[in-house]
Amino acid sequence: MLDQFFSGSALCRVDTVGRLSLPPFVRTTLARRGDDGALFIGAHEADPCLVAYDRSFVPLLHADLERRRIADEPKGAGAAAHRARSRRAFGFVEAVNVDAGIVLLPPMMRRRAGIAEHALVIGGGAAFEIWDTAASLKSGDPDLAEIAAFHLEFQNAA
């Protein structure tokens, strides 16, 4: 059920194999949505990060792609643009299992986002983002950089 949203941020350790322990705000939202143990992780449409969501978000993603296709057709946007968006949304994504709040970041996705030892997890409402910490600081988004700097300072102070 998509009446629960991902809201919050956390810096999470990623081990050498790519296991990431999801922060409490993600686990709580997944549980409230009726988590079936599946999570989809894919390339973000515009930013150098990953986007993650549960099964309940997939129909909304498809509906958004169709809405954009229909809106773009009168503007002369060809089928190639729609196929590229669809490929990114449904082809550049991998399903993973959530086991006791832990996911294994797929190697291709991890490489795509440049995620090494730490990941910044950012709530985005219906979905959440997974950022490499250095990329989040260099993103050009002052709010994202501030969140990343806060979590990195807090971690170093601990």
Secondary structure, 3 states (H helix, E strand, C coil): CCCCCECCEEEEEECCCCEEECCHHHHHHHHHCCCCCEEEEEECCCCCCEEEECHHHHHHHHHHHHHHHHHHHHHCCCHHHHHHHHHHHHHCEEEEECECCEEECCHHHHHHHCCCCEEEEEECECCEEEEEHHHHHCCCCHHHHHHHHHHHHHHHHC
